[in-house]
Amino acid sequence: MINPINPQDLNINTRNTLNTNNTSQTCKHNSYETNFLGVRNKKIGFREGTNIFLNGIVKQGKETIHAIISHPIKTLAIIGGTTLGLMALPFIGIPTAVGGGILALGFGGYAIGKGVYHAIQFANNNKRGSYHIARRNLEKIGEDTIDIALSVPFAPKAISRVSNFAKYGKIAYNKALVDTLKAEKSVNNKFSALRNFDKNMSRSINYQSAVDKELLKYKDLTKTEKAALKEEILTYNVPKRDLPKVVLEKWAQQRGISAKPDILYTTFPQNIGGYAILKDCSIILNDYKTKIPNNIFSNYQQIGTKLINNEYEITYKNVRTGDIVKDTISKDMIDRYNSLYAQEAKLTPEARQILVTLHEREHIHQYAQIISQKGFSWQPTTDRGKFLYQEMIKDMPKVQPGSVEAQQIEALVEAKNSATPVAYIKNAREVGAREAEWEMLNNPDFKKLDNVFAKTNKMKTPALHETIILNALRPESAAS
């Protein structure tokens, strides 16, 4: 219950009273403090103090919302100015997350400064017994909490982003972004392109930071070895969609075959990474844009398994015709197949993308090998496919008739994909493509690369729209 106010209290010169404690207080603040004059001689209890503090939080929130609604032109100006300022940063090589981080640190410092200032005022006025002023100070601390909450919790990541950019980033004219925006016709496509460039710039900086962190783990490597390893891992510092291009380039360099198959994207079921298309010498990869359920491997249902002399005899039932089919495969091949995909399941999406691309590139190479021996009469191809295969064959060594290489190619010719899963697993073409995956998996540097991808993926950055919204609210709240 509020104590009654003495008539003489109504005539108090609040400006003079306040000036004895804080000469910087404004007349606006004085009017607020008169709200607490009725309890100016009463100490502030815990419950009342908590309520005043919480009231300050609610009051600031309401005032911010009221300012946004009541002054739409001003609000739009703030949002528009913030948006344009942040969206301009990628044109000079600065991710919006870095610009947002700088703003967060600035507003965070301002909010903390206000909070500390009002906390000191509260302590002094409470100590002097000027409880009505102390109550207003406490309410102001509550108001400051909103501003602090909009910036300070983001400060650690903001500091990390700004410091990483200072170390790994570069301020420079972004010609690639400008050229891409010129090529795009619609506003939506232009914004999407800007958003993707912004995201990839942040990811590139995070990737470089992750590389250095990963290399710190290897104390046994010399400086020369670390430098070589760093250079190798940094070649994969590209957007995920461009990783297959890096893989194909490295494959071409290692094999001495310069021509590369075309790379295309589409959406497949979740359990299909991609396909090698013989007809036009292309690789189609899953873009995973839409989650499509796993496809059924075949029309055959496994109904029985026997292990005889280290070989599985597996019985299938054709779900369409009801026919019973038996197939055999060595236990070692099944175990190796299962082990491969069990290991791949633990990898990052980027590392799996690399292995999928390698697998399908091996299939394209198999097709080129067969065409080099059988000619284009073996399978029809498009003009584009024929051109690419001819270019590949030019760089391939000649195969002598009857040689081991010739026999291996003949096995590829004879390989047919029948319907049963076992037939697919032991198909010579699939075995060869999986061996390329095994070779990469057994490379210790590939594990280091996967670790870098994992570290990079953990260093998430806010989306462009999130950065814009937060940095539009901060100045609005600070001004209200």
Sequence and secondary structure as in RCSB ss.txt:
>XXXX:A:sequence
MINPINPQDLNINTRNTLNTNNTSQTCKHNSYETNFLGVRNKKIGFREGTNIFLNGIVKQGKETIHAIISHPIKT
LAIIGGTTLGLMALPFIGIPTAVGGGILALGFGGYAIGKGVYHAIQFANNNKRGSYHIARRNLEKIGEDTIDIAL
SVPFAPKAISRVSNFAKYGKIAYNKALVDTLKAEKSVNNKFSALRNFDKNMSRSINYQSAVDKELLKYKDLTKTE
KAALKEEILTYNVPKRDLPKVVLEKWAQQRGISAKPDILYTTFPQNIGGYAILKDCSIILNDYKTKIPNNIFSNY
QQIGTKLINNEYEITYKNVRTGDIVKDTISKDMIDRYNSLYAQEAKLTPEARQILVTLHEREHIHQYAQIISQKG
FSWQPTTDRGKFLYQEMIKDMPKVQPGSVEAQQIEALVEAKNSATPVAYIKNAREVGAREAEWEMLNNPDFKKLD
NVFAKTNKMKTPALHETIILNALRPESAAS
>XXXX:A:secstr
      GGGGG  HHHHHHTT TT  HHHHHHHGGGGGGTTS   HHHHHHHHHHHHHHHHHHHHHHHHH HHHH
HHHHHHHHHHHHHGGGGT  HHHHHHHHHHHHHHHHHHHHHHHHHHHHHHHHHT HHHHHHHHHHHHHHHHHHHH
HGGGHHHHHHHHHHHHHH      HHHHHHHHH  SHHHHHHHHHHHHHHHHHHHHHHHHHHHHHTT TTS HHH
HHHHHHHHHTT S GGGHHHHHHHHHHHHHT     EEEEE   TT  EEEETTTTEEEEE  SS      S SE
EEEEEEEETTEEEEEEEETTT  EEEEEEEHHHHHHHHHHHHHHTTS HHHHHHHHHHHHHHHHHHHHHHHHHH 
TTSS   HHHHHHHHHHHHHS    TTSHHHHHHHHHHH    SSHHHHHT HHHHHHHHHHHHHHT HHHHHHH
HHHHHHHHS    HHHHHHHHHHHHHHHH 
